[in-house]
Amino acid sequence: MKFLAFDFGASSGRAMAATLKDGKIKMEEIHRFSNDPVLVGDTFYWDVYRLFYEIKQGLMKAGKVDCVGIDTWGVDFGLLDESGRLISTPRQYRDTAYAKVGPGFFNVIPEKEIYERTGVPYLPFNTLYQLYTLKEQQPWMLKSAKKLLMMPDLFGYFLTGVENGDYSMASTSSLMNIRTKDWDETLLSALGLEKSIFPKIHYAGTVLGEITPALCEELMIEPAKVVSVGCHDTASAVLAVPAKAGEETAFISCGTWSLLGCEMEEAITNDEAREARLSNEGGAYGNVRFLRNIMGLWLIQETKRYFKKKGKDYSFEDLKNMALESTCPSIIDVDDERLSPPGNMPARVKAICEETHQPIPETDGDVMRVIYYSLAQKYKEAVSHLAKVTGKKFDCLRMVGGGIKDTLLCQLSADATGLPVYAGPVEATVLGNLSAQMIAMGAVKDVEEARKIIADSFPMETYLPRN
């Protein structure tokens, strides 16, 4: 069998084809493309039609495949009218309006109650607050909506015409009740929304159907099954964490965001968890990813982008080496909301250092050192909170995703947490996507077997903590 995984990140996407032979996965990147949100006036949009065009290109380049799966970032969605067409281009989660308008919902339902129901702490871009913003600013859109589909479910609908709600994606919305694992009718009622506009929620492995005959004819491809995988990219990444049986593992899915957590069978929504800003998000097959959302490599990516605009085209290796040469001791809170929008990241870092009465970074290398060490400090804090709330004593920290290419960040993570760090695989999100497809098609028995295959197929690096 041949499998095709589409993996959409916040800045790029790719199509990866794979086969399973002799107990090992062989992968090939067949299509890569940028994912560029578009600013129109003061509103950020996803270029969703362009992204679907790229899916089509990937399908044509792949040739004959048996199965297709799609994963994306969380929280964002599209609204369909009664004819099944998009009402408007989906907005991007970094749109600044959400932070300004969204908190007004706490006058309707208190933040603490929302956490107890959904297990998700407040973030201004969670789907709940996006919808509240639409209700306040563009109520006609919600009145016209007949169905709401999260981004990977929207792409699956474009391919098959079938409406689906992936559990892992729904869990990021602050609209799913983490106990019932269904849309929370109290929250929907507070928004003035009917439950009927939300699709039925399913776990990974649901076969949506086949690519439509019209699309097969357009692209001159053969039909293939489309499977709902762990459609939130972190759910797919965690599925691919090659943890060993009996090992008490904490994980970091390291990309634009750093998602640090552990797997649980049941949610924890007490005051201690809420105050530590720990999120109960859905795993691929119905368990809970108990984790902390941390700003992550966005800080490095956006700083690099800003430097380039100023004529300083540093490579990521340059930035790492500059950080190593600096001695600036300042530490900032990487989850400060001012660091979320695009823009002049170095100036924001300096401003936060000044406000907290710490040495202000003077050089570009100083800025990078503050970012690196602040990320490691946040990882240490998150591991500590995670251990305290769950009662677990972690044996190791397993890092997966593109961020593990940054050897300095991996080593600092080991140093800060005091845990051995096992880094790999880099392509965890794609491998989790592929694993769910393989399980659905009967090529792999279960998650345990999939993780063993991944461990046997891809190398890992070990980083031991230093003083």
N, C-alpha and C positions, 0 to 999 in steps of 0.2 A: 504494500500500500504506500501511497505517496500522500503526504500531509502538507498543508499550506497554512502558515500562521501569519496574520497581519497584526503587527504590534505598533500602536500609535503612542508616541510620547508627546510631551508638551511642545517640543521643538522639531521633531522629525518622526518619520515612520519608515517601516520597511516590511517587505514580504520575504519570509524565509520558508523554503521548501525543505522537507525532511523525509527520511526513510528510517526504518528500524531493521537492522540486520545483525545477526549474531550477538544479540543483547546490547548493541550499541546504537546510538542515534547519530546519524550523519546529516548535517545541515548545510544549506547553501543559501546565501543571500542572493535573491534574484532581482530585487527592486528596492531602491532606497529613494526617499524624497523628503523635502523639507515640509514642516507644518508651521505655516506662518499666519498667526492671527492678524486680522486687519483692523486698524483703528479708523473708524469713521466718525468724525466729530470727536466726541468724548466717550464713545462706546467701542469696546473690543468685541469682535466677532470671530468665530471660527469659519474658515473658508471651506465649509462642509462639502460643497459641490466639487471643489477641486480635490478634496480628500477622497471622495468616491471615485473620481476620475483615476486617482492613483491606485485605488483598489482594482479597478478595471485593468490598468496596465499590468499590475502584478498577476492577475488571473491569466492574461494573455501570455505573459512571459513564462509562466509556470508550466504551460502545457497541460497534459492530462493529470489531474489530481483526484483523489478519492474523497478528500475531506478538507474543509476550510474552517478556521476559527479566527475570531477577532477580539483583541483586547485594547483598551484605551485607558486614559486617565479617568478619574472619577468626577462626580457631581454634576457635570454639564449634560444638557438634554436638548431635544427638539420637540416642538409641538406640531401635531398633525391636525389638519382640518377634517371635515366629514368626508372629503374625497380622498383622504390619505396623503395629501400633499403638505409639505412644510409651510407653516404660517409665516415664519420668518427665519432668517439665518440664525443659528444658535449663538448666544453670547458666550464670551470667554470668561472663565472663572476669575481672572484678575481684573475684571471690570470694576472700576473704583466705586460705582454707584452702590454696590452691595454692602460695603462697609458703612456707607452713609445712611442707607434706608433700612437694611435688614434688622438691626437691633430693635427697631420699633416693634417687632413681633413679640418682644418680651413683655410688652404691655398687654398682650393677649394671653399668652401662656408663659409663665416664668422659665428662665433658662434652666433652672434645676429640674423642673418637671420634664422638660424636653430631653434632658440627659437621661433621666430615669426611664423614659419611654424608649428612646432610640439608642442609648449607649454612646452617643457621639457628642463630644464637646463642641461648643460654639466655634465655628470658623465662618467668616463673613460670606464666603462663597458657597457654603453648603446649599444644596438644592432648595431646601426650605426657605432660606433667606433670599435666594434668587427669585423664587416664586412670589414671595411677599413684596419684593421690589417691583416685579411686573404688575402685581395687583395694585400697587400704589401709583406706578408711572404709566403703564400700558394695559389697563384692565380689559380692553377689548380683545387682547390676545388670548387671555384665559377664557373669556366668554366664548371665543370661537374654537377653542381647542376640544378635540374629540379624543385625542390620545397623546400621552406624554411618553416618550421613549428616551432612555439614557443613551449616550453616544454609541457604544458598541451595539446596543439593541437596535438603534436607528440604522446603522450600517447593515446589520443582519436583515432588517426589514427591507432595505433597498435591494438586497440580494435575493430574498425569498418571498417577500410580501407577507411574512408571518410576524406578528407582534409578540414580543417576549420581554419579560422582566428578569434580568439576571440578579440573583441573590447578592452576590458580592458588590455589584454596582448599586443596587437599591439600598444597601446598608450604609453607603457613603452619603446618602441624601438628607439625613436627619428627618426622614419621613417614614421609615420602616420601623415598626416595633420590634426590638431586638428579642423579645420573649416569644411573641407569636410568629415572628418571621413573615409578617404580612404588613401591608401599608396601614399606618396608624390612623384610624378614622377620626380620632379626636383632633389630630393635627390637620388633617385634610379639611375637616369641618371648619376649623379656625381660619383656614385660608379661603373658605368658600368654594372648595373643589369637591366634585363628585368622585367617589372611588372608581367609578367606571372608566375614567380617563387614564387610569394606571393599569398597565398590563399585569397579568398573573405572574407571580414570582416563582422561578424555578432555579434549581441548583445546576452546577456545571454538568455537562454530559447530555443535556437536552438536544435532541436532533430537531432543528427548526424545520428542515425540509431540504429541498434541492434548489440550486440556483435556477431562477425562472427561465422558462423556454425562450422568452423574448430576449433576455440578457445573453443567454447562450448563443442565440442567433446573431445578436449584435457583435459579440466578441469572437464568434466562431470558435467556441470552446465546447467541450463535452460537459454534461451535467455533473455536479459534485454535491455531496451532502454538506450542509452548513450546520456546525455544532456550536452551541453556546458553551463557551469554555468558562474558566474563572475570568469573567470579562473585565473586571477591574485589574489593571496591570499589576498591582501589588498582590492581589489574590493569586494571579498566575505565578508571580515571582516566588511567593511563599510556598506554593505547591512544589516548586523545583528546589527548595532548600534541602540539600542532601543530609539531613539530620540522621543520626544513627539511633537505633532502638535503645531506649533507656537513657538517652542523653538529654539533659535539661538544657535546652537550647534557647538562646535569645537570637533574634535575627535583625539585620538591617538590610532592607531593600534600598539600595543606594543609587539615586539618580537625581533628577531635578528636585525631587523631595527625598528626604531620608525617612523611611518608615521603620521605626525600631520597636520590636515587640516580641511576643511569643504566642503560640497557639493554645487555645483554651476550648473546652467543650461547652462552657456556659459563659454568659456575659457577667461582668462585674460593673455595677452602676451605683455603688455607694459614694458617699461624700468624699472619701479618700481618693477614689479613682477619678472622680470629677475634678477635684482640686489639683490633681496631678496631670490633668488634661489627657487622660488615657482614653483611647477610642476603641469601641467594640465594633469592629467591622467584619463583614462576612468572609469566611473562607470559601474555597471553591465548592466544597461539598457539605456546607451547612454548619461547620464549626465557626469559631470566632477568632479573628486576628485581633488580639488585645495589644494595642500599640500606641505610640506617640508619633504624631505627624510633626516632622522637623523640617525647617526650610531647605536644607540640603544643598546640592550642587548648584542650585539656582544662583546662590550668592557668588560663586566663582564664575559661572557662565555669564551672568549679567555684568560682573566687574570686567571680565575679559572683553565683552562687547563694548562697554563704555571706553575702555582703554583704546580699543581699535578705532572708535569714532574720533578719538583725540590723536590719531596717527601713530599709536604705539601698538603694533600688531604682535603682541606676545603670544607664544604658544602656551598650552597648558603646562608643558614641562618647564618653560621659562617662569611661569607664575609659581610653580612648586619650588623651584630653586631660589627664587627671590624670597619666598617665605622662609626658607631654611637659613638664609643669610641675615635675616632681620632678628632683632632682639626685643622688639616692642612687646611689652608684657600684657597689654590690655585685652580684656575679655568682654564681649558683648552678648546680649541675648539675641540669638540668631532668629528667634521667632517674633521679634519686634515687627509690628504690622507695617512700619515704614519701609521695611526691606522687601516687601512683597511686590510692589509695582515695578515695572521696568523704569530705568533711568540712571541717575548718577549715584551708583552704589558706593563708590569711595567717599563721596561727600556725606552720605548718610552714616557710614561707619564712623567717620571722624566726628560727626555731630553727636552720635550716641556716646562715644568715648568721652567727649567734652562734658556732656550732661551728667555722666556718671563719675566725673572727676578722676579720670584715668589719663595716662599719657596719650596724646593725640598722635595717630600715625603720621609720619612726615613723608615717607617715601611710598612708592607703589608696593615695594616689598613689605613694608610695615602693614599696609592695608591687607595684603594677602596673609601675613602671619596672624593677624587678628582674626580673620575669617576662619582659617584652618583650626587654630587653637580653640576658638569659640564653638565650632562644630563639635570638636572632640569633647569639650566640657559639657555640651548639651547631651551628647551621647551618654556620658558618665551619669549625668543627672537622671536621664530617662531610664537607664538600667537600674539605678538605685530605686526609683519610684516603682518600677515594674516588679522588682524583687519584693519590695515592702508590701505592695498591694496584693500580690498573688501568693506570697509566702514561699516562692521558689528560690532555690540557690542555683544560679546558673553555672554550668560547666564551661561554657564557651560562648563566643559571639560569632555567628556565621553571617558574613557579608556577601551579598550577591548583587548583580547588576553592573551597569557600566562604570559606576563610581569606583569599583575595586581596581580599575586600571591606575588609579591615583595611589601609588604606594605610600606616600606621606600620610594621606588620610587614613589608610589602613593601619599603619604603625601607630599613629597618634590615637586611634580608637582603642588599640590594645593597651597603650600606655595609660590612657585616661580611665578606662574601665577596670584595668587589672585582670582582664580575661584574655586567654588566647583567642586570636582572631583567625578564623579559617575563611579565606576569601575565594569564592568561586561557586557556581559558574558566572561568567560575565553575562551570558545570554539567558539569565534565569527566567525572565518574563516570557520570552519566546518558548523556552523549554517547558514551562508550566502550561502554556497555551497548547503546545503540541501533546503534552502528556494527557490533558483532558480529552483531546481528540482521539488519541490512541486508546484510552480507556473506553470511550464511548463506542469505538469501532471494534472493540474486542482484541486489539493487538497487544494490549498490556492489561494485566489483571486488576491492579488497584494502585493507590497512591504509593504504598510501600515499595512495590515493585518498580514503579516509575522513578522513585528517588534513588533506588539502587542502580538502575540503568544510567541515570544522570551522573551519579558518582563514578561509575565505571567508564563513562564516556568522555569526561572533561576533567582537566587537572585543577588542583586547588593550591593556593599559597598559604603558608602559615606565618603569622606574626605574633611573637611572644612579647608580653609586656616588659618594658624597661622601667627604670626609676623615672 
